């Protein structure tokens, strides 16, 4: 089910803060396409110093490959976002990490059309990845990516605490 785009990032960040604070979860973010927008949303949430471990803006592919140990190959792809999320979880000591990498446009990237965005979430060692295709100009794609990342974190911080 697709989440609405008209929700305010501040509201999502507040809900993430409530869940993370309640359950003692540590959150981190790895961003490429969004360039730090999601980290900024989280850092502005009340109580973020208790649960927000930090974020990495890995905009350039050499940063992704060097710092985040993304395997050789395209960076707008499932293996890339999986590696980004998993390695950031270890780097930050975080329970939940969301990673995003995409082709914001107007040009394709890694043979992916504009609006193609890969997401991954690592939650206590389990990583899931998925791809979305967002319509519109680059600002529209950025907004949709930001909201999707925040929705994902909300889902993983407001759900019942995972066992394990």
Secondary structure, DSSP 8 states (H G I E B T S, - for coil): ----S-S-HHHHHHHHHHHHHHHT--EEEEESTTTTHHHHHHHTSTTHHHHEEEEEE--SHHHHHHTS---SS-SSSHHHHHHHHHHHHHHHT-SEEEEEEEE-SSS-BTTB-TTEEEEEEEETTEEEEEEEE--SSHHHHHHHHHHHHHHHHHHHHHS-----
